[in-house]
Amino acid sequence: MAHGVYILASERNGTLVGVTRNFPRRIHEHKHDLLPGFTSKYGVKTLVYAEPHDLAVSAIQREKNIRHWPRRWKRDPIEGMNPDWDDLFDTTV
């Protein structure tokens, strides 16, 4: 995955949306609290959704759109891809 939009969760229905050009490295940083911030403070480590993009500009725009959605709208793509909210890190990266 060259570029990607991802959603992490600390629990079901608790989400954080991000975008990256190095998917394995970025998710690893979240999972191991390598950078200070929201994810390390609140234990947001479970990769529940991942969406690949060929172009950075499309990934960035998609991330901005999803970020502004109400929480209930974010559940739809997650549950379409991952109805049990399993950690997708090992299967996606």
PDB file of N, CA, C and O in Angstrom:
ATOM      1  N   MET A   1       0.862  -1.170   0.000  1.00  0.00           N
ATOM      2  CA  MET A   1       0.000   0.000   0.000  1.00  0.00           C
ATOM      3  C   MET A   1       0.906   1.231   0.000  1.00  0.00           C
ATOM      4  O   MET A   1       1.623   1.477   0.970  1.00  0.00           O
ATOM      5  N   ALA A   2       0.873   1.986  -1.066  1.00  0.00           N
ATOM      6  CA  ALA A   2       1.717   3.173  -1.178  1.00  0.00           C
ATOM      7  C   ALA A   2       1.248   4.279  -0.227  1.00  0.00           C
ATOM      8  O   ALA A   2       2.033   4.804   0.562  1.00  0.00           O
ATOM      9  N   HIS A   3       0.003   4.613  -0.309  1.00  0.00           N
ATOM     10  CA  HIS A   3      -0.599   5.612   0.573  1.00  0.00           C
ATOM     11  C   HIS A   3      -1.856   4.979   1.148  1.00  0.00           C
ATOM     12  O   HIS A   3      -2.442   4.089   0.532  1.00  0.00           O
ATOM     13  N   GLY A   4      -2.263   5.423   2.301  1.00  0.00           N
ATOM     14  CA  GLY A   4      -3.452   4.817   2.867  1.00  0.00           C
ATOM     15  C   GLY A   4      -4.144   5.690   3.879  1.00  0.00           C
ATOM     16  O   GLY A   4      -3.533   6.524   4.548  1.00  0.00           O
ATOM     17  N   VAL A   5      -5.434   5.474   3.970  1.00  0.00           N
ATOM     18  CA  VAL A   5      -6.267   6.066   5.007  1.00  0.00           C
ATOM     19  C   VAL A   5      -6.560   4.945   5.977  1.00  0.00           C
ATOM     20  O   VAL A   5      -6.826   3.818   5.560  1.00  0.00           O
ATOM     21  N   TYR A   6      -6.515   5.232   7.255  1.00  0.00           N
ATOM     22  CA  TYR A   6      -6.763   4.192   8.238  1.00  0.00           C
ATOM     23  C   TYR A   6      -7.634   4.732   9.356  1.00  0.00           C
ATOM     24  O   TYR A   6      -7.699   5.937   9.598  1.00  0.00           O
ATOM     25  N   ILE A   7      -8.299   3.807  10.030  1.00  0.00           N
ATOM     26  CA  ILE A   7      -9.063   4.144  11.226  1.00  0.00           C
ATOM     27  C   ILE A   7      -8.588   3.214  12.325  1.00  0.00           C
ATOM     28  O   ILE A   7      -8.569   1.993  12.167  1.00  0.00           O
ATOM     29  N   LEU A   8      -8.208   3.811  13.437  1.00  0.00           N
ATOM     30  CA  LEU A   8      -7.815   3.074  14.637  1.00  0.00           C
ATOM     31  C   LEU A   8      -8.919   3.226  15.672  1.00  0.00           C
ATOM     32  O   LEU A   8      -9.696   4.181  15.631  1.00  0.00           O
ATOM     33  N   ALA A   9      -8.983   2.284  16.596  1.00  0.00           N
ATOM     34  CA  ALA A   9      -9.976   2.359  17.666  1.00  0.00           C
ATOM     35  C   ALA A   9      -9.372   1.877  18.971  1.00  0.00           C
ATOM     36  O   ALA A   9      -8.494   1.014  18.989  1.00  0.00           O
ATOM     37  N   SER A  10      -9.854   2.446  20.051  1.00  0.00           N
ATOM     38  CA  SER A  10      -9.471   1.968  21.378  1.00  0.00           C
ATOM     39  C   SER A  10     -10.521   0.978  21.876  1.00  0.00           C
ATOM     40  O   SER A  10     -10.243   0.131  22.726  1.00  0.00           O
ATOM     41  N   GLU A  11     -11.716   1.098  21.339  1.00  0.00           N
ATOM     42  CA  GLU A  11     -12.831   0.223  21.672  1.00  0.00           C
ATOM     43  C   GLU A  11     -13.839   0.344  20.541  1.00  0.00           C
ATOM     44  O   GLU A  11     -13.693   1.203  19.672  1.00  0.00           O
ATOM     45  N   ARG A  12     -14.828  -0.479  20.540  1.00  0.00           N
ATOM     46  CA  ARG A  12     -15.861  -0.401  19.497  1.00  0.00           C
ATOM     47  C   ARG A  12     -16.491   0.997  19.532  1.00  0.00           C
ATOM     48  O   ARG A  12     -16.869   1.493  20.593  1.00  0.00           O
ATOM     49  N   ASN A  13     -16.593   1.603  18.387  1.00  0.00           N
ATOM     50  CA  ASN A  13     -17.188   2.932  18.188  1.00  0.00           C
ATOM     51  C   ASN A  13     -16.296   4.096  18.611  1.00  0.00           C
ATOM     52  O   ASN A  13     -16.703   5.248  18.457  1.00  0.00           O
ATOM     53  N   GLY A  14     -15.119   3.848  19.128  1.00  0.00           N
ATOM     54  CA  GLY A  14     -14.178   4.922  19.446  1.00  0.00           C
ATOM     55  C   GLY A  14     -13.106   4.941  18.380  1.00  0.00           C
ATOM     56  O   GLY A  14     -12.320   3.998  18.287  1.00  0.00           O
ATOM     57  N   THR A  15     -13.047   6.005  17.559  1.00  0.00           N
ATOM     58  CA  THR A  15     -12.167   5.970  16.393  1.00  0.00           C
ATOM     59  C   THR A  15     -11.273   7.190  16.260  1.00  0.00           C
ATOM     60  O   THR A  15     -11.549   8.262  16.799  1.00  0.00           O
ATOM     61  N   LEU A  16     -10.189   6.984  15.519  1.00  0.00           N
ATOM     62  CA  LEU A  16      -9.264   8.035  15.125  1.00  0.00           C
ATOM     63  C   LEU A  16      -8.906   7.778  13.674  1.00  0.00           C
ATOM     64  O   LEU A  16      -8.534   6.660  13.318  1.00  0.00           O
ATOM     65  N   VAL A  17      -9.012   8.791  12.835  1.00  0.00           N
ATOM     66  CA  VAL A  17      -8.739   8.650  11.403  1.00  0.00           C
ATOM     67  C   VAL A  17      -7.385   9.258  11.096  1.00  0.00           C
ATOM     68  O   VAL A  17      -7.035  10.313  11.626  1.00  0.00           O
ATOM     69  N   GLY A  18      -6.617   8.588  10.235  1.00  0.00           N
ATOM     70  CA  GLY A  18      -5.322   9.108   9.833  1.00  0.00           C
ATOM     71  C   GLY A  18      -5.010   8.777   8.392  1.00  0.00           C
ATOM     72  O   GLY A  18      -5.711   7.997   7.748  1.00  0.00           O
ATOM     73  N   VAL A  19      -3.939   9.388   7.893  1.00  0.00           N
ATOM     74  CA  VAL A  19      -3.466   9.140   6.532  1.00  0.00           C
ATOM     75  C   VAL A  19      -1.952   9.001   6.596  1.00  0.00           C
ATOM     76  O   VAL A  19      -1.302   9.649   7.415  1.00  0.00           O
ATOM     77  N   THR A  20      -1.390   8.160   5.738  1.00  0.00           N
ATOM     78  CA  THR A  20       0.053   7.946   5.753  1.00  0.00           C
ATOM     79  C   THR A  20       0.551   7.538   4.377  1.00  0.00           C
ATOM     80  O   THR A  20      -0.213   7.035   3.553  1.00  0.00           O
ATOM     81  N   ARG A  21       1.824   7.756   4.138  1.00  0.00           N
ATOM     82  CA  ARG A  21       2.435   7.245   2.908  1.00  0.00           C
ATOM     83  C   ARG A  21       3.286   6.018   3.202  1.00  0.00           C
ATOM     84  O   ARG A  21       3.744   5.349   2.276  1.00  0.00           O
ATOM     85  N   ASN A  22       3.504   5.713   4.474  1.00  0.00           N
ATOM     86  CA  ASN A  22       4.237   4.516   4.868  1.00  0.00           C
ATOM     87  C   ASN A  22       3.394   3.782   5.894  1.00  0.00           C
ATOM     88  O   ASN A  22       3.579   3.932   7.101  1.00  0.00           O
ATOM     89  N   PHE A  23       2.472   2.993   5.391  1.00  0.00           N
ATOM     90  CA  PHE A  23       1.476   2.363   6.245  1.00  0.00           C
ATOM     91  C   PHE A  23       2.069   1.486   7.349  1.00  0.00           C
ATOM     92  O   PHE A  23       1.719   1.671   8.515  1.00  0.00           O
ATOM     93  N   PRO A  24       2.955   0.535   7.025  1.00  0.00           N
ATOM     94  CA  PRO A  24       3.496  -0.325   8.094  1.00  0.00           C
ATOM     95  C   PRO A  24       4.187   0.473   9.201  1.00  0.00           C
ATOM     96  O   PRO A  24       3.984   0.198  10.384  1.00  0.00           O
ATOM     97  N   ARG A  25       5.001   1.460   8.822  1.00  0.00           N
ATOM     98  CA  ARG A  25       5.712   2.245   9.822  1.00  0.00           C
ATOM     99  C   ARG A  25       4.745   3.039  10.706  1.00  0.00           C
ATOM    100  O   ARG A  25       4.909   3.081  11.925  1.00  0.00           O
ATOM    101  N   ARG A  26       3.747   3.661  10.095  1.00  0.00           N
ATOM    102  CA  ARG A  26       2.838   4.520  10.862  1.00  0.00           C
ATOM    103  C   ARG A  26       2.001   3.723  11.850  1.00  0.00           C
ATOM    104  O   ARG A  26       1.837   4.133  12.999  1.00  0.00           O
ATOM    105  N   ILE A  27       1.477   2.599  11.417  1.00  0.00           N
ATOM    106  CA  ILE A  27       0.670   1.786  12.329  1.00  0.00           C
ATOM    107  C   ILE A  27       1.555   1.220  13.448  1.00  0.00           C
ATOM    108  O   ILE A  27       1.121   1.139  14.597  1.00  0.00           O
ATOM    109  N   HIS A  28       2.776   0.833  13.119  1.00  0.00           N
ATOM    110  CA  HIS A  28       3.724   0.368  14.134  1.00  0.00           C
ATOM    111  C   HIS A  28       3.949   1.467  15.185  1.00  0.00           C
ATOM    112  O   HIS A  28       3.987   1.178  16.381  1.00  0.00           O
ATOM    113  N   GLU A  29       4.097   2.706  14.748  1.00  0.00           N
ATOM    114  CA  GLU A  29       4.286   3.828  15.686  1.00  0.00           C
ATOM    115  C   GLU A  29       3.096   3.960  16.625  1.00  0.00           C
ATOM    116  O   GLU A  29       3.266   4.178  17.825  1.00  0.00           O
ATOM    117  N   HIS A  30       1.888   3.826  16.080  1.00  0.00           N
ATOM    118  CA  HIS A  30       0.685   3.905  16.928  1.00  0.00           C
ATOM    119  C   HIS A  30       0.651   2.751  17.920  1.00  0.00           C
ATOM    120  O   HIS A  30       0.400   2.958  19.107  1.00  0.00           O
ATOM    121  N   LYS A  31       0.901   1.547  17.442  1.00  0.00           N
ATOM    122  CA  LYS A  31       0.775   0.362  18.292  1.00  0.00           C
ATOM    123  C   LYS A  31       1.788   0.316  19.434  1.00  0.00           C
ATOM    124  O   LYS A  31       1.522  -0.274  20.481  1.00  0.00           O
ATOM    125  N   HIS A  32       2.940   0.936  19.232  1.00  0.00           N
ATOM    126  CA  HIS A  32       4.004   0.866  20.235  1.00  0.00           C
ATOM    127  C   HIS A  32       4.272   2.204  20.929  1.00  0.00           C
ATOM    128  O   HIS A  32       5.313   2.385  21.560  1.00  0.00           O
ATOM    129  N   ASP A  33       3.325   3.135  20.808  1.00  0.00           N
ATOM    130  CA  ASP A  33       3.424   4.443  21.486  1.00  0.00           C
ATOM    131  C   ASP A  33       4.764   5.121  21.239  1.00  0.00           C
ATOM    132  O   ASP A  33       5.372   5.650  22.171  1.00  0.00           O
ATOM    133  N   LEU A  34       5.229   5.112  20.001  1.00  0.00           N
ATOM    134  CA  LEU A  34       6.534   5.687  19.683  1.00  0.00           C
ATOM    135  C   LEU A  34       6.498   7.209  19.544  1.00  0.00           C
ATOM    136  O   LEU A  34       7.541   7.861  19.580  1.00  0.00           O
ATOM    137  N   LEU A  35       5.317   7.764  19.388  1.00  0.00           N
ATOM    138  CA  LEU A  35       5.175   9.218  19.299  1.00  0.00           C
ATOM    139  C   LEU A  35       4.155   9.682  20.331  1.00  0.00           C
ATOM    140  O   LEU A  35       3.102   9.061  20.481  1.00  0.00           O
ATOM    141  N   PRO A  36       4.450  10.755  21.037  1.00  0.00           N
ATOM    142  CA  PRO A  36       3.485  11.243  22.017  1.00  0.00           C
ATOM    143  C   PRO A  36       2.260  11.809  21.310  1.00  0.00           C
ATOM    144  O   PRO A  36       2.354  12.315  20.192  1.00  0.00           O
ATOM    145  N   GLY A  37       1.129  11.721  21.962  1.00  0.00           N
ATOM    146  CA  GLY A  37      -0.077  12.294  21.389  1.00  0.00           C
ATOM    147  C   GLY A  37      -1.324  11.550  21.820  1.00  0.00           C
ATOM    148  O   GLY A  37      -1.316  10.774  22.776  1.00  0.00           O
ATOM    149  N   PHE A  38      -2.377  11.804  21.097  1.00  0.00           N
ATOM    150  CA  PHE A  38      -3.697  11.268  21.420  1.00  0.00           C
ATOM    151  C   PHE A  38      -3.698   9.748  21.491  1.00  0.00           C
ATOM    152  O   PHE A  38      -4.234   9.176  22.440  1.00  0.00           O
ATOM    153  N   THR A  39      -3.104   9.083  20.498  1.00  0.00           N
ATOM    154  CA  THR A  39      -3.168   7.620  20.461  1.00  0.00           C
ATOM    155  C   THR A  39      -2.451   6.977  21.638  1.00  0.00           C
ATOM    156  O   THR A  39      -2.943   6.002  22.207  1.00  0.00           O
ATOM    157  N   SER A  40      -1.308   7.507  22.001  1.00  0.00           N
ATOM    158  CA  SER A  40      -0.598   6.916  23.141  1.00  0.00           C
ATOM    159  C   SER A  40      -1.289   7.267  24.455  1.00  0.00           C
ATOM    160  O   SER A  40      -1.309   6.452  25.377  1.00  0.00           O
ATOM    161  N   LYS A  41      -1.844   8.450  24.550  1.00  0.00           N
ATOM    162  CA  LYS A  41      -2.521   8.881  25.784  1.00  0.00           C
ATOM    163  C   LYS A  41      -3.787   8.067  26.038  1.00  0.00           C
ATOM    164  O   LYS A  41      -4.091   7.738  27.185  1.00  0.00           O
ATOM    165  N   TYR A  42      -4.524   7.740  24.980  1.00  0.00           N
ATOM    166  CA  TYR A  42      -5.815   7.072  25.143  1.00  0.00           C
ATOM    167  C   TYR A  42      -5.824   5.610  24.690  1.00  0.00           C
ATOM    168  O   TYR A  42      -6.889   4.994  24.645  1.00  0.00           O
ATOM    169  N   GLY A  43      -4.681   5.050  24.358  1.00  0.00           N
ATOM    170  CA  GLY A  43      -4.600   3.635  24.009  1.00  0.00           C
ATOM    171  C   GLY A  43      -5.303   3.268  22.715  1.00  0.00           C
ATOM    172  O   GLY A  43      -5.892   2.192  22.609  1.00  0.00           O
ATOM    173  N   VAL A  44      -5.246   4.143  21.744  1.00  0.00           N
ATOM    174  CA  VAL A  44      -5.881   3.894  20.450  1.00  0.00           C
ATOM    175  C   VAL A  44      -4.884   3.116  19.587  1.00  0.00           C
ATOM    176  O   VAL A  44      -3.970   3.699  19.005  1.00  0.00           O
ATOM    177  N   LYS A  45      -5.069   1.790  19.511  1.00  0.00           N
ATOM    178  CA  LYS A  45      -4.055   0.947  18.876  1.00  0.00           C
ATOM    179  C   LYS A  45      -4.604  -0.095  17.911  1.00  0.00           C
ATOM    180  O   LYS A  45      -3.824  -0.734  17.204  1.00  0.00           O
ATOM    181  N   THR A  46      -5.892  -0.285  17.859  1.00  0.00           N
ATOM    182  CA  THR A  46      -6.467  -1.345  17.044  1.00  0.00           C
ATOM    183  C   THR A  46      -6.806  -0.820  15.653  1.00  0.00           C
ATOM    184  O   THR A  46      -7.632   0.081  15.508  1.00  0.00           O
ATOM    185  N   LEU A  47      -6.168  -1.386  14.632  1.00  0.00           N
ATOM    186  CA  LEU A  47      -6.440  -1.010  13.249  1.00  0.00           C
ATOM    187  C   LEU A  47      -7.732  -1.693  12.828  1.00  0.00           C
ATOM    188  O   LEU A  47      -7.767  -2.914  12.675  1.00  0.00           O
ATOM    189  N   VAL A  48      -8.803  -0.911  12.638  1.00  0.00           N
ATOM    190  CA  VAL A  48     -10.094  -1.495  12.302  1.00  0.00           C
ATOM    191  C   VAL A  48     -10.502  -1.258  10.852  1.00  0.00           C
ATOM    192  O   VAL A  48     -11.458  -1.868  10.372  1.00  0.00           O
ATOM    193  N   TYR A  49      -9.779  -0.367  10.139  1.00  0.00           N
ATOM    194  CA  TYR A  49     -10.122  -0.064   8.745  1.00  0.00           C
ATOM    195  C   TYR A  49      -8.884   0.443   8.031  1.00  0.00           C
ATOM    196  O   TYR A  49      -8.105   1.216   8.588  1.00  0.00           O
ATOM    197  N   ALA A  50      -8.708   0.003   6.793  1.00  0.00           N
ATOM    198  CA  ALA A  50      -7.595   0.474   5.977  1.00  0.00           C
ATOM    199  C   ALA A  50      -8.062   0.584   4.536  1.00  0.00           C
ATOM    200  O   ALA A  50      -8.743  -0.299   4.015  1.00  0.00           O
ATOM    201  N   GLU A  51      -7.683   1.679   3.908  1.00  0.00           N
ATOM    202  CA  GLU A  51      -8.103   1.943   2.536  1.00  0.00           C
ATOM    203  C   GLU A  51      -6.894   2.405   1.730  1.00  0.00           C
ATOM    204  O   GLU A  51      -6.374   3.492   1.982  1.00  0.00           O
ATOM    205  N   PRO A  52      -6.433   1.606   0.765  1.00  0.00           N
ATOM    206  CA  PRO A  52      -5.260   1.979  -0.028  1.00  0.00           C
ATOM    207  C   PRO A  52      -5.590   3.042  -1.078  1.00  0.00           C
ATOM    208  O   PRO A  52      -6.709   3.107  -1.587  1.00  0.00           O
ATOM    209  N   HIS A  53      -4.599   3.865  -1.388  1.00  0.00           N
ATOM    210  CA  HIS A  53      -4.707   4.882  -2.438  1.00  0.00           C
ATOM    211  C   HIS A  53      -3.395   4.923  -3.209  1.00  0.00           C
ATOM    212  O   HIS A  53      -2.319   4.821  -2.620  1.00  0.00           O
ATOM    213  N   ASP A  54      -3.486   5.071  -4.511  1.00  0.00           N
ATOM    214  CA  ASP A  54      -2.284   5.180  -5.333  1.00  0.00           C
ATOM    215  C   ASP A  54      -1.641   6.554  -5.227  1.00  0.00           C
ATOM    216  O   ASP A  54      -0.422   6.688  -5.331  1.00  0.00           O
ATOM    217  N   LEU A  55      -2.464   7.567  -5.021  1.00  0.00           N
ATOM    218  CA  LEU A  55      -1.966   8.938  -4.989  1.00  0.00           C
ATOM    219  C   LEU A  55      -2.142   9.558  -3.610  1.00  0.00           C
ATOM    220  O   LEU A  55      -3.161   9.359  -2.950  1.00  0.00           O
ATOM    221  N   ALA A  56      -1.139  10.309  -3.190  1.00  0.00           N
ATOM    222  CA  ALA A  56      -1.205  10.985  -1.891  1.00  0.00           C
ATOM    223  C   ALA A  56      -2.382  11.942  -1.838  1.00  0.00           C
ATOM    224  O   ALA A  56      -3.076  12.014  -0.823  1.00  0.00           O
ATOM    225  N   VAL A  57      -2.615  12.677  -2.913  1.00  0.00           N
ATOM    226  CA  VAL A  57      -3.678  13.674  -2.912  1.00  0.00           C
ATOM    227  C   VAL A  57      -5.050  13.035  -2.678  1.00  0.00           C
ATOM    228  O   VAL A  57      -5.884  13.613  -1.981  1.00  0.00           O
ATOM    229  N   SER A  58      -5.294  11.856  -3.247  1.00  0.00           N
ATOM    230  CA  SER A  58      -6.584  11.197  -3.029  1.00  0.00           C
ATOM    231  C   SER A  58      -6.700  10.666  -1.601  1.00  0.00           C
ATOM    232  O   SER A  58      -7.779  10.721  -1.011  1.00  0.00           O
ATOM    233  N   ALA A  59      -5.609  10.155  -1.041  1.00  0.00           N
ATOM    234  CA  ALA A  59      -5.626   9.677   0.345  1.00  0.00           C
ATOM    235  C   ALA A  59      -5.866  10.829   1.307  1.00  0.00           C
ATOM    236  O   ALA A  59      -6.644  10.697   2.251  1.00  0.00           O
ATOM    237  N   ILE A  60      -5.214  11.942   1.079  1.00  0.00           N
ATOM    238  CA  ILE A  60      -5.371  13.108   1.959  1.00  0.00           C
ATOM    239  C   ILE A  60      -6.801  13.632   1.899  1.00  0.00           C
ATOM    240  O   ILE A  60      -7.388  13.946   2.934  1.00  0.00           O
ATOM    241  N   GLN A  61      -7.365  13.728   0.702  1.00  0.00           N
ATOM    242  CA  GLN A  61      -8.740  14.226   0.576  1.00  0.00           C
ATOM    243  C   GLN A  61      -9.733  13.288   1.253  1.00  0.00           C
ATOM    244  O   GLN A  61     -10.657  13.736   1.931  1.00  0.00           O
ATOM    245  N   ARG A  62      -9.537  11.985   1.066  1.00  0.00           N
ATOM    246  CA  ARG A  62     -10.430  11.008   1.689  1.00  0.00           C
ATOM    247  C   ARG A  62     -10.342  11.091   3.209  1.00  0.00           C
ATOM    248  O   ARG A  62     -11.366  11.053   3.891  1.00  0.00           O
ATOM    249  N   GLU A  63      -9.135  11.205   3.744  1.00  0.00           N
ATOM    250  CA  GLU A  63      -8.954  11.329   5.195  1.00  0.00           C
ATOM    251  C   GLU A  63      -9.662  12.573   5.718  1.00  0.00           C
ATOM    252  O   GLU A  63     -10.311  12.518   6.763  1.00  0.00           O
ATOM    253  N   LYS A  64      -9.549  13.686   5.013  1.00  0.00           N
ATOM    254  CA  LYS A  64     -10.226  14.920   5.438  1.00  0.00           C
ATOM    255  C   LYS A  64     -11.738  14.737   5.437  1.00  0.00           C
ATOM    256  O   LYS A  64     -12.426  15.199   6.347  1.00  0.00           O
ATOM    257  N   ASN A  65     -12.252  14.061   4.413  1.00  0.00           N
ATOM    258  CA  ASN A  65     -13.695  13.834   4.352  1.00  0.00           C
ATOM    259  C   ASN A  65     -14.168  12.967   5.515  1.00  0.00           C
ATOM    260  O   ASN A  65     -15.121  13.320   6.209  1.00  0.00           O
ATOM    261  N   ILE A  66     -13.502  11.833   5.726  1.00  0.00           N
ATOM    262  CA  ILE A  66     -13.900  10.916   6.798  1.00  0.00           C
ATOM    263  C   ILE A  66     -13.778  11.583   8.157  1.00  0.00           C
ATOM    264  O   ILE A  66     -14.638  11.390   9.017  1.00  0.00           O
ATOM    265  N   ARG A  67     -12.743  12.352   8.362  1.00  0.00           N
ATOM    266  CA  ARG A  67     -12.515  13.015   9.645  1.00  0.00           C
ATOM    267  C   ARG A  67     -13.697  13.901  10.053  1.00  0.00           C
ATOM    268  O   ARG A  67     -13.974  14.061  11.242  1.00  0.00           O
ATOM    269  N   HIS A  68     -14.378  14.463   9.084  1.00  0.00           N
ATOM    270  CA  HIS A  68     -15.496  15.362   9.379  1.00  0.00           C
ATOM    271  C   HIS A  68     -16.849  14.661   9.477  1.00  0.00           C
ATOM    272  O   HIS A  68     -17.860  15.294   9.779  1.00  0.00           O
ATOM    273  N   TRP A  69     -16.865  13.355   9.220  1.00  0.00           N
ATOM    274  CA  TRP A  69     -18.113  12.610   9.328  1.00  0.00           C
ATOM    275  C   TRP A  69     -18.510  12.453  10.795  1.00  0.00           C
ATOM    276  O   TRP A  69     -17.643  12.406  11.667  1.00  0.00           O
ATOM    277  N   PRO A  70     -19.811  12.371  11.075  1.00  0.00           N
ATOM    278  CA  PRO A  70     -20.237  12.002  12.433  1.00  0.00           C
ATOM    279  C   PRO A  70     -19.755  10.584  12.748  1.00  0.00           C
ATOM    280  O   PRO A  70     -19.540   9.783  11.839  1.00  0.00           O
ATOM    281  N   ARG A  71     -19.593  10.286  13.990  1.00  0.00           N
ATOM    282  CA  ARG A  71     -19.084   8.979  14.425  1.00  0.00           C
ATOM    283  C   ARG A  71     -19.902   7.825  13.840  1.00  0.00           C
ATOM    284  O   ARG A  71     -19.327   6.812  13.440  1.00  0.00           O
ATOM    285  N   ARG A  72     -21.224   7.956  13.781  1.00  0.00           N
ATOM    286  CA  ARG A  72     -22.060   6.869  13.273  1.00  0.00           C
ATOM    287  C   ARG A  72     -21.793   6.582  11.802  1.00  0.00           C
ATOM    288  O   ARG A  72     -21.934   5.439  11.365  1.00  0.00           O
ATOM    289  N   TRP A  73     -21.408   7.599  11.025  1.00  0.00           N
ATOM    290  CA  TRP A  73     -21.077   7.379   9.609  1.00  0.00           C
ATOM    291  C   TRP A  73     -19.767   6.602   9.469  1.00  0.00           C
ATOM    292  O   TRP A  73     -19.602   5.830   8.524  1.00  0.00           O
ATOM    293  N   LYS A  74     -18.847   6.801  10.395  1.00  0.00           N
ATOM    294  CA  LYS A  74     -17.561   6.097  10.337  1.00  0.00           C
ATOM    295  C   LYS A  74     -17.732   4.600  10.592  1.00  0.00           C
ATOM    296  O   LYS A  74     -16.915   3.795  10.146  1.00  0.00           O
ATOM    297  N   ARG A  75     -18.788   4.231  11.305  1.00  0.00           N
ATOM    298  CA  ARG A  75     -19.037   2.814  11.586  1.00  0.00           C
ATOM    299  C   ARG A  75     -19.330   2.022  10.318  1.00  0.00           C
ATOM    300  O   ARG A  75     -18.961   0.852  10.224  1.00  0.00           O
ATOM    301  N   ASP A  76     -19.993   2.648   9.336  1.00  0.00           N
ATOM    302  CA  ASP A  76     -20.400   1.915   8.135  1.00  0.00           C
ATOM    303  C   ASP A  76     -19.227   1.311   7.372  1.00  0.00           C
ATOM    304  O   ASP A  76     -19.249   0.109   7.109  1.00  0.00           O
ATOM    305  N   PRO A  77     -18.189   2.089   6.999  1.00  0.00           N
ATOM    306  CA  PRO A  77     -17.080   1.441   6.284  1.00  0.00           C
ATOM    307  C   PRO A  77     -16.322   0.439   7.155  1.00  0.00           C
ATOM    308  O   PRO A  77     -15.829  -0.572   6.654  1.00  0.00           O
ATOM    309  N   ILE A  78     -16.228   0.716   8.451  1.00  0.00           N
ATOM    310  CA  ILE A  78     -15.544  -0.224   9.351  1.00  0.00           C
ATOM    311  C   ILE A  78     -16.291  -1.552   9.364  1.00  0.00           C
ATOM    312  O   ILE A  78     -15.699  -2.608   9.144  1.00  0.00           O
ATOM    313  N   GLU A  79     -17.583  -1.492   9.620  1.00  0.00           N
ATOM    314  CA  GLU A  79     -18.352  -2.727   9.754  1.00  0.00           C
ATOM    315  C   GLU A  79     -18.565  -3.426   8.416  1.00  0.00           C
ATOM    316  O   GLU A  79     -18.830  -4.628   8.386  1.00  0.00           O
ATOM    317  N   GLY A  80     -18.453  -2.687   7.297  1.00  0.00           N
ATOM    318  CA  GLY A  80     -18.501  -3.318   5.991  1.00  0.00           C
ATOM    319  C   GLY A  80     -17.257  -4.157   5.728  1.00  0.00           C
ATOM    320  O   GLY A  80     -17.338  -5.213   5.100  1.00  0.00           O
ATOM    321  N   MET A  81     -16.111  -3.690   6.207  1.00  0.00           N
ATOM    322  CA  MET A  81     -14.841  -4.384   6.008  1.00  0.00           C
ATOM    323  C   MET A  81     -14.524  -5.325   7.168  1.00  0.00           C
ATOM    324  O   MET A  81     -13.916  -6.378   6.978  1.00  0.00           O
ATOM    325  N   ASN A  82     -14.942  -4.935   8.364  1.00  0.00           N
ATOM    326  CA  ASN A  82     -14.482  -5.597   9.579  1.00  0.00           C
ATOM    327  C   ASN A  82     -15.613  -5.600  10.620  1.00  0.00           C
ATOM    328  O   ASN A  82     -15.535  -4.867  11.606  1.00  0.00           O
ATOM    329  N   PRO A  83     -16.655  -6.407  10.419  1.00  0.00           N
ATOM    330  CA  PRO A  83     -17.831  -6.343  11.296  1.00  0.00           C
ATOM    331  C   PRO A  83     -17.558  -6.631  12.770  1.00  0.00           C
ATOM    332  O   PRO A  83     -18.310  -6.187  13.637  1.00  0.00           O
ATOM    333  N   ASP A  84     -16.494  -7.367  13.059  1.00  0.00           N
ATOM    334  CA  ASP A  84     -16.182  -7.689  14.453  1.00  0.00           C
ATOM    335  C   ASP A  84     -15.178  -6.720  15.080  1.00  0.00           C
ATOM    336  O   ASP A  84     -14.794  -6.891  16.237  1.00  0.00           O
ATOM    337  N   TRP A  85     -14.754  -5.711  14.329  1.00  0.00           N
ATOM    338  CA  TRP A  85     -13.783  -4.725  14.796  1.00  0.00           C
ATOM    339  C   TRP A  85     -12.483  -5.399  15.248  1.00  0.00           C
ATOM    340  O   TRP A  85     -11.872  -4.994  16.237  1.00  0.00           O
ATOM    341  N   ASP A  86     -12.073  -6.428  14.512  1.00  0.00           N
ATOM    342  CA  ASP A  86     -10.815  -7.114  14.794  1.00  0.00           C
ATOM    343  C   ASP A  86      -9.640  -6.218  14.420  1.00  0.00           C
ATOM    344  O   ASP A  86      -9.789  -5.286  13.630  1.00  0.00           O
ATOM    345  N   ASP A  87      -8.475  -6.502  14.988  1.00  0.00           N
ATOM    346  CA  ASP A  87      -7.258  -5.764  14.617  1.00  0.00           C
ATOM    347  C   ASP A  87      -6.767  -6.309  13.284  1.00  0.00           C
ATOM    348  O   ASP A  87      -6.418  -7.485  13.176  1.00  0.00           O
ATOM    349  N   LEU A  88      -6.742  -5.454  12.275  1.00  0.00           N
ATOM    350  CA  LEU A  88      -6.365  -5.854  10.919  1.00  0.00           C
ATOM    351  C   LEU A  88      -4.879  -5.695  10.632  1.00  0.00           C
ATOM    352  O   LEU A  88      -4.446  -5.951   9.509  1.00  0.00           O
ATOM    353  N   PHE A  89      -4.094  -5.284  11.608  1.00  0.00           N
ATOM    354  CA  PHE A  89      -2.696  -4.971  11.359  1.00  0.00           C
ATOM    355  C   PHE A  89      -1.941  -6.114  10.691  1.00  0.00           C
ATOM    356  O   PHE A  89      -1.273  -5.897   9.680  1.00  0.00           O
ATOM    357  N   ASP A  90      -2.031  -7.307  11.224  1.00  0.00           N
ATOM    358  CA  ASP A  90      -1.268  -8.439  10.685  1.00  0.00           C
ATOM    359  C   ASP A  90      -1.764  -8.889   9.311  1.00  0.00           C
ATOM    360  O   ASP A  90      -0.996  -9.462   8.539  1.00  0.00           O
ATOM    361  N   THR A  91      -3.018  -8.641   8.998  1.00  0.00           N
ATOM    362  CA  THR A  91      -3.561  -9.068   7.707  1.00  0.00           C
ATOM    363  C   THR A  91      -3.452  -7.990   6.641  1.00  0.00           C
ATOM    364  O   THR A  91      -3.521  -8.302   5.452  1.00  0.00           O
ATOM    365  N   THR A  92      -3.283  -6.732   7.031  1.00  0.00           N
ATOM    366  CA  THR A  92      -3.255  -5.616   6.086  1.00  0.00           C
ATOM    367  C   THR A  92      -1.841  -5.196   5.736  1.00  0.00           C
ATOM    368  O   THR A  92      -1.557  -4.872   4.582  1.00  0.00           O
ATOM    369  N   VAL A  93      -0.956  -5.197   6.711  1.00  0.00           N
ATOM    370  CA  VAL A  93       0.394  -4.679   6.506  1.00  0.00           C
ATOM    371  C   VAL A  93       1.295  -5.769   5.982  1.00  0.00           C
ATOM    372  O   VAL A  93       2.479  -5.531   5.744  1.00  0.00           O
TER     373      VAL A  93
END
